[in-house]
């Protein structure tokens, strides 16, 4: 049986995994041991399962796979400790992840698609055009590979789906991946970032356990948001805000409105006032993100000055808005989405 014909057990949710493995192993506790090796320890081979009999490991390897994507490049750690990873998938596609250490926690930024069809003009990934959905094994593989390499305790780990792709256009596989992560990581330490796919947000709201939700807003009005986020034509800003007002948030948790600050375009005092008005009535905080410049993006897109950033944030605060500012980690390692992949292959501009 070839690799492509074997089921990758990392593609299965916990309940599916137990049922699938339970059909071929006995006694029943063996299935639980295998599930722990895969979903808790992130084993990428059956040989690593040292408490499983050797003969059974060989039988598992004949019928199943536990492989993860291969790392083909990792940057030298940045001054702040951040490190970017370039993975190659079995079909040759390339995806990126970022390791971001902090004082009291560590975040790993994952990709959910190999490319992106949404076409936000400020995002390098859009230059690759639409890419296929990643499987659960390709998403958990990014996480476990990086976590193993840096030996970070699971209780200190945060997961953010903010890499390449639109997670809510790959919702089924993302939900399976969440179920795996929930075995060791609380939902409040996992965040999904979306461009505003309304049907996906509505489906996410129905889940019994939900991660944090971050939504890219980036402009306080429909016209300008359409200019840099074409998806706004399909899912208008007003409808998106109404959907977010219906979205359930647990006690002590907020939605996040991500706002990329572009010099002279959406960073004025009047823009901050308009944004505060737009978000009124939402249980939300604003994550102000100074633009991460890239030579392949439109020349007019520039990072605002620190004075402009502070002025924008102060205006929001005075308007009663909870604000954080993302001080870019890994700027010296091209840590924004698509920048590392973009150094190794040509781009194609495509929007769907």
C-alpha positions in Angstrom: 0.0 0.0 0.0 1.5 3.4 -1.0 1.7 6.4 1.2 -1.1 8.1 -0.6 -3.4 5.1 -0.2 -2.9 4.9 3.6 -5.1 6.9 6.0 -3.1 9.5 7.8 -4.3 9.0 11.4 -3.6 12.7 12.2 -6.4 13.5 9.8 -9.0 12.0 12.1 -10.7 13.6 15.1 -10.3 11.9 18.4 -13.6 9.9 18.2 -12.8 8.8 14.6 -9.3 7.8 15.5 -10.4 5.6 18.3 -13.0 3.9 16.1 -10.7 3.4 13.2 -7.8 2.1 15.2 -10.1 0.0 17.4 -11.0 -2.1 14.4 -7.5 -3.4 14.1 -5.9 -3.4 17.5 -6.7 -5.1 20.8 -7.1 -5.0 23.7 -9.1 -1.7 23.7 -6.5 0.2 25.8 -4.1 0.0 22.9 -6.3 2.3 20.9 -6.2 4.9 23.7 -2.4 4.6 23.9 -2.1 5.2 20.1 -4.5 8.2 20.4 -2.3 9.7 23.2 0.8 9.3 21.1 -0.7 11.0 18.1 -3.0 13.7 19.6 -1.1 14.5 22.9 2.5 13.9 22.0 2.3 14.5 18.2 4.2 11.4 17.2 4.9 11.4 13.4 5.9 7.7 13.2 4.7 4.5 14.7 8.3 3.6 15.7 8.1 6.4 18.3 5.3 4.5 20.2 7.6 2.7 22.6 4.9 1.2 24.7 3.2 -0.4 21.7 4.4 -3.9 20.8 6.8 -3.9 17.8 4.7 -6.3 15.8 1.6 -4.1 16.2 3.6 -1.0 15.2 4.6 -2.8 12.0 0.9 -3.7 11.3 -0.1 -0.1 11.9 2.6 1.2 9.5 1.3 -1.1 6.8 -2.2 0.2 7.0 -1.8 3.8 8.2 0.4 6.8 8.1 1.3 9.4 10.8 3.5 11.7 8.6 3.7 15.4 9.0 4.8 18.0 6.3 8.6 18.3 5.9 10.5 21.4 7.0 12.6 22.6 4.0 13.7 26.0 5.5 13.8 27.7 8.8 15.1 31.2 9.3 17.7 32.2 11.8 15.9 33.3 15.0 15.1 37.0 14.9 16.3 39.4 17.7 13.0 38.7 19.5 13.4 35.0 19.2 10.8 34.6 16.4 11.5 32.0 13.8 9.7 31.2 10.5 9.3 27.8 9.0 8.7 26.8 5.4 7.1 23.3 4.9 6.7 21.3 1.8 3.6 19.1 1.4 3.4 15.8 -0.4 2.0 17.4 -3.6 4.8 20.0 -3.6 2.8 22.9 -2.2 4.6 25.1 0.3 3.2 26.6 3.5 4.6 28.8 6.3 4.4 28.8 10.1 5.9 31.2 12.7 7.2 30.4 16.2 6.7 33.5 18.4 8.1 33.2 22.0 7.0 35.7 24.6 7.7 36.2 28.3 4.9 34.1 29.7 3.6 32.2 26.7 4.6 31.0 23.2 2.4 31.3 20.1 2.6 29.3 17.0 1.0 30.8 13.9 -0.4 28.2 11.5 -1.5 28.2 7.9 -4.8 26.7 6.9 -4.5 26.8 3.1 -1.7 26.6 0.6 -2.4 30.0 -0.9 -5.5 32.2 -0.6 -8.4 33.1 -2.8 -9.6 36.0 -0.8 -7.2 38.5 -2.4 -6.6 41.1 0.3 -4.3 43.6 -1.3 -2.1 44.1 1.8 -1.3 40.4 2.1 1.6 38.7 0.3 -0.1 35.3 0.3 -2.7 36.7 -2.2 0.0 36.9 -4.8 0.1 33.1 -4.9 -3.6 32.9 -5.9 -6.1 30.3 -4.6 -4.5 27.3 -2.9 -6.0 24.0 -1.7 -7.3 23.4 1.8 -4.9 21.8 4.2 -5.7 18.6 5.9 -5.8 18.2 9.7 -2.4 16.4 9.6 -0.9 19.3 7.6 -2.1 21.8 10.2 -1.4 19.8 13.4 1.9 18.8 11.7 3.0 22.5 11.6 2.2 22.8 15.3 3.8 19.6 16.7 6.9 20.0 14.5 7.7 23.5 15.9 6.6 22.6 19.4 8.9 19.6 19.5 11.8 21.6 18.2 11.5 24.2 20.8 10.4 21.9 23.7 7.8 24.4 25.0 5.4 23.0 27.6 1.9 22.6 26.3 0.5 24.7 29.1 2.4 27.7 27.8 1.3 27.3 24.1 -1.1 29.5 22.2 -2.2 28.6 18.7 -3.3 31.2 16.1 -4.7 30.4 12.7 -3.3 33.6 11.1 -0.9 32.2 8.5 -1.5 31.5 4.9 -5.2 31.0 3.8 -8.7 31.7 5.1 -9.5 29.3 7.9 -13.3 29.6 7.5 -13.0 28.4 3.9 -11.6 25.2 5.3 -13.9 24.9 8.2 -14.4 21.1 8.3 -10.7 20.4 8.5 -10.1 23.3 10.9 -12.8 22.0 13.3 -11.1 18.5 13.3 -7.8 20.2 14.0 -9.4 22.1 16.9 -10.8 18.9 18.4 -7.2 17.5 18.4 -5.8 20.7 20.0 -8.5 20.7 22.6 -7.0 17.5 24.0 -4.2 19.6 25.5 -4.9 23.3 24.8 -7.9 25.3 26.1 -10.2 26.9 23.5 -9.4 30.4 25.1 -5.7 29.9 24.0 -6.6 29.2 20.3 -7.5 32.0 17.9 -9.0 31.9 14.4 -8.5 34.9 12.2 -10.9 35.5 9.3 -11.4 38.1 6.6 -15.1 38.0 7.4 -16.6 34.9 5.9 -20.1 35.3 7.3 -21.4 31.7 6.8 -18.2 30.4 8.4 -18.7 32.7 11.4 -22.2 31.5 11.8 -21.1 27.8 11.7 -18.4 28.5 14.2 -20.9 30.1 16.6 -22.8 26.8 16.7 -19.9 24.8 18.1 -20.1 23.6 21.7 -16.5 24.8 22.2 -15.2 27.8 20.4 -11.8 29.3 19.9 -11.3 33.1 20.1 -12.4 34.8 16.9 -10.4 37.6 15.3 -11.9 39.5 12.3 -10.0 41.7 9.9 -11.8 45.0 9.6 -9.1 47.4 8.3 -11.3 50.2 7.3 -14.3 51.9 9.0 -16.5 52.0 5.9 -17.7 49.7 3.1 -16.0 51.6 0.2 -12.5 51.6 1.5 -12.7 48.1 2.9 -13.7 46.9 -0.6 -10.6 48.5 -2.0 -8.2 46.4 0.0 -10.5 43.5 0.8 -12.6 42.4 -2.2 -14.4 39.8 -0.1 -16.4 42.8 1.3 -18.5 42.9 -1.9 -19.8 39.4 -1.1 -20.0 39.9 2.6 -20.7 43.6 3.2 -19.3 45.3 6.3 -22.7 46.1 7.8 -23.8 42.5 7.5 -20.5 41.4 9.0 -20.9 43.6 12.1 -24.5 42.4 12.5 -23.3 38.8 12.5 -20.6 39.6 15.1 -23.2 41.1 17.4 -25.0 37.8 17.4 -21.8 35.8 18.0 -21.6 34.2 21.5 -18.6 35.1 23.6 -17.8 33.3 26.9 -17.4 35.2 30.1 -14.0 37.0 30.2 -13.5 36.7 26.4 -13.8 39.2 23.6 -13.9 39.3 19.9 -10.9 40.9 18.2 -11.2 43.4 15.4 -7.9 43.4 13.5 -7.0 46.7 11.9 -4.0 47.0 9.7 -2.8 50.6 9.8 -1.7 52.1 6.5 0.0 55.4 6.5 -2.3 58.2 5.3 -5.1 55.9 4.3 -6.9 54.6 7.4 -4.8 55.9 10.3 -6.3 59.4 11.0 -8.1 60.6 14.0 -11.4 60.7 12.0 -10.8 57.1 11.0 -10.4 56.1 14.7 -13.6 57.9 15.6 -15.5 56.2 12.7 -14.1 52.8 13.8 -15.2 53.3 17.3 -18.7 54.1 16.1 -18.8 51.1 13.8 -17.9 48.7 16.7 -20.3 50.2 19.2 -22.3 47.5 20.9 -19.8 44.7 20.2 -17.9 42.9 22.9 -14.7 43.6 21.1 -11.1 44.8 21.4 -9.2 46.4 18.5 -5.8 44.9 17.6 -4.0 47.8 15.8 -1.5 46.3 13.4 1.1 48.6 11.9 1.5 47.5 8.2 4.4 45.1 7.5 6.0 46.5 4.3 7.0 44.2 1.5 8.4 45.1 -1.9 5.9 42.9 -3.7 2.9 44.8 -2.3 1.5 48.1 -3.7 4.0 50.9 -3.3 1.6 53.3 -1.7 1.1 50.9 1.3 3.4 52.2 4.0 3.8 51.7 7.7 2.6 54.8 9.7 4.9 56.7 11.9 4.9 55.9 15.6 3.3 59.3 16.2 0.4 58.4 13.9 0.0 55.0 15.5 -0.1 56.5 19.0 -2.6 59.2 17.9 -4.9 56.6 16.4 -4.8 54.4 19.4 -5.3 57.2 21.9 -8.4 58.4 20.0 -9.9 54.9 20.2 -9.1 54.7 23.9 -10.8 58.1 24.5 -13.8 56.7 22.7 -14.0 53.9 25.2 -12.5 51.1 22.9 -10.3 48.4 24.3 -7.1 48.5 22.2 -3.9 46.5 21.8 -1.1 47.3 19.4 0.7 44.5 17.7 4.4 45.4 17.7 5.5 43.3 14.8 7.5 40.2 15.9 10.0 38.8 13.4 10.2 41.8 11.1 13.8 40.9 10.3 12.9 37.4 9.3 10.0 38.3 6.9 7.4 37.0 9.3 4.3 38.3 7.6 2.2 35.8 5.7 3.7 34.6 2.5 7.0 36.5 2.7 9.3 33.5 3.2 7.6 31.4 0.5 7.7 34.5 -1.7 11.5 34.4 -1.7 11.6 30.9 -3.2 9.0 30.9 -5.9 7.3 33.3 -8.4 4.0 34.9 -7.6 0.7 34.8 -9.4 -2.1 37.3 -8.6 -5.5 35.5 -8.5 -8.7 36.3 -6.8 -11.8 34.2 -6.6 
